[in-house]
Structures are given as C-alpha cells and as structure tokens.
Amino acid sequence: MFYVNKKEARLIILQRIELCSNILKKIRKLFGRHFFSNFITKFFLNSKTIGKSYYNRMHEEFKTFEKYIDHNDKNVLSIGGGMGGLEVILNNNSEVNFFDFIERNFVSKKVVYGWSSNNSEAYNNLNLQSEFLVKNGLSKIKFKIFDFDNDVLPSKKFDTVISLYSLDYHYDFDLYVEYLKKNTHNESKIIFDTVRPDFFKSIFKEVIILDETIKRVHSSKRLICKNFLN
Ligand SMILES: C[S@@+](CC[C@H](N)C(=O)[O-])C[C@H]1O[C@@H](n2cnc3c(N)ncnc32)[C@H](O)[C@@H]1O
C-alpha cells in the first residue's frame, strides 16, 4: 500500500474518481461536482483505504506495459502523472535513473472530467506530490517536478514518456507534440490513453495497442508509440 495523508487522498480521488466508494459516488451524483470536490473529498475520505486501492490500481496499470520496459529505459518523463504512484511502482521494478514530472499546481473548482479543448482542468498540488513520492520510496535525488504553467520544461532525450488518462485523453496531443519531438529519440516509447488510436498511425512509425478501457470517463485505448514520422 501507499502512505497517503488526507490532502493527498483528496487529490488521488479527484485524479482517479473510480477509486471512490459507491456511497461517495452517489453523493457526488446527488449533490454535484462542486460540493463533492470542495467539501466531501476534504472531510469524508479514508486515507488508509485510498492508499491501498491506489496502490493496487497503479500496480494493475503498471502490468499493462511492464513487458515493454527494459534495461535501456533510464530517463522517464511523466506527463500528468497525478500523485505519481505509478512511477513509484515503475521505479521499484526497473533500472530507471531519473523521473521528470510535468504536472499542474492547482485544483479546478468544479473538476469536470472529459475532453477540454483549452486544457483548463487540473487537480494536483506539486508540494504534496513531492512529499508523496519521497515517503513512498522515490528518493529526492531521483526526480524533479515541473509546473506546466510556470516552469521551463525539461530538455533531454527521454527513453520513456508516460501519460495515463491525461495527454490526448483530457486535452489534445498537439499541446505536447513539438516538445516530444525535440525530447525523444527513435527508440523512445510514448505511452498514453486516447479515444482516436488510428490517428496516431499518421504521426508515428510504430503504434502498438496495449489495452482497451470501455467507458471509464470515455472509452479509450492505451498505446505505445515510437518514432515520429516527421
Ligand atoms: C485524470 S488525471 C490522471 C492522473 C494519473 N496519470 C493517473 O493515471 O492516476 C489527469 C492529470 O493530468 C494533469 N494535467 C492536466 N493538464 C495537464 C498538462 N497540460 N500537463 C501536465 N499535466 C496535466 C492533471 O492535473 C491530473 O493530475
């Protein structure tokens, strides 16, 4: 399980609404997203239970791409990794040297899931993310977190880029396309969830479909893409 305090549990639930108990899901439906995000999640969550279920879910997610990770994967970029539980698990099961995280440092008032053409939705706090990573075993010297809205983004050739339910799930791949072209090499793996897998055959030389999710927020496919066509 992960060690999680109340504030982190709240963010995990906003990032992974499926981890919410059925009763809380009903309350959310009944009283609305604003009340749920700004009141219920602040006072009525069991952080121990969420620490367990978040760990189990991130472990399942890791399994979906585990066989593609090898000893050459040293530099990982996480785009919209939320609290970063997946990267902790990846760190425990690989030879990765360094994790760069690009995330955002605010929580939307209403938290609306779905496609946002202006990328206005976010639910994270970068200090809490950093504390979470360290207390769950990712050494401080092994990662850096970048604020998408305020920082100069990291510049290096990443071996693996991971963005579950973020890039091209909530906002357009286009937002990062030039950045990713500059900061990957021909063998880099870009792993993300999308509703339009076929589109990526026109962007990458290699596209592998890993997994299919039927109706989470919307139905999507998880891809590993390699080698930009141009
Ligand atoms: C649905 S959550 C998924 C979190 C995590 N990947 C997971 O699977 O648990 C989407 C995440 O994307 C982040 N996000 C939104 N816009 C972003 C952007 N432009 N760059 C990086 N992260 C972003 C949000 O703050 C949020 O943590």
The ligand as a Tripos MOL2 file, in Angstrom:
@<TRIPOS>MOLECULE
LIG
   27    29     1     0     0
SMALL
NO_CHARGES

@<TRIPOS>ATOM
      1 C1         -7.1900   12.0450  -14.7680 C.3       1 LIG1
      2 S1         -5.7130   12.6240  -14.0080 S.3       1 LIG1
      3 C2         -4.6800   11.2150  -14.2420 C.3       1 LIG1
      4 C3         -3.5560   11.1750  -13.2360 C.3       1 LIG1
      5 C4         -2.6080    9.9600  -13.3930 C.3       1 LIG1
      6 N1         -1.9940    9.9210  -14.6940 N.3       1 LIG1
      7 C5         -3.3290    8.6730  -13.1410 C.2       1 LIG1
      8 O1         -3.4900    7.8860  -14.0850 O.co2     1 LIG1
      9 O2         -3.7040    8.4290  -11.9940 O.co2     1 LIG1
     10 C6         -5.0860   13.8150  -15.1940 C.3       1 LIG1
     11 C7         -3.8650   14.5930  -14.6630 C.3       1 LIG1
     12 O3         -3.3850   15.4460  -15.7130 O.3       1 LIG1
     13 C8         -2.9480   16.6790  -15.1180 C.3       1 LIG1
     14 N2         -2.8650   17.6800  -16.2080 N.ar      1 LIG1
     15 C9         -3.8490   18.4210  -16.7800 C.ar      1 LIG1
     16 N3         -3.3560   19.1970  -17.7570 N.ar      1 LIG1
     17 C10        -2.0170   18.9350  -17.8300 C.ar      1 LIG1
     18 C11        -0.9450   19.4170  -18.6490 C.ar      1 LIG1
     19 N4         -1.1410   20.3220  -19.6080 N.pl3     1 LIG1
     20 N5          0.3040   18.9300  -18.4260 N.ar      1 LIG1
     21 C12         0.5330   18.0070  -17.4700 C.ar      1 LIG1
     22 N6         -0.4360   17.5210  -16.6540 N.ar      1 LIG1
     23 C13        -1.6890   17.9780  -16.8360 C.ar      1 LIG1
     24 C14        -3.9780   16.9240  -14.0330 C.3       1 LIG1
     25 O4         -3.5100   17.8130  -13.0340 O.3       1 LIG1
     26 C15        -4.1820   15.4950  -13.4880 C.3       1 LIG1
     27 O5         -3.3190   15.1960  -12.4120 O.3       1 LIG1
@<TRIPOS>BOND
     1     1     2 1
     2     2     3 1
     3     2    10 1
     4     3     4 1
     5     4     5 1
     6     5     6 1
     7     5     7 1
     8     7     8 2
     9     7     9 1
    10    10    11 1
    11    11    12 1
    12    11    26 1
    13    12    13 1
    14    13    14 1
    15    13    24 1
    16    14    15 ar
    17    14    23 ar
    18    15    16 ar
    19    16    17 ar
    20    17    18 ar
    21    17    23 ar
    22    18    19 1
    23    18    20 ar
    24    20    21 ar
    25    21    22 ar
    26    22    23 ar
    27    24    25 1
    28    24    26 1
    29    26    27 1
@<TRIPOS>SUBSTRUCTURE
     1 LIG1         1 GROUP 0 **** ****
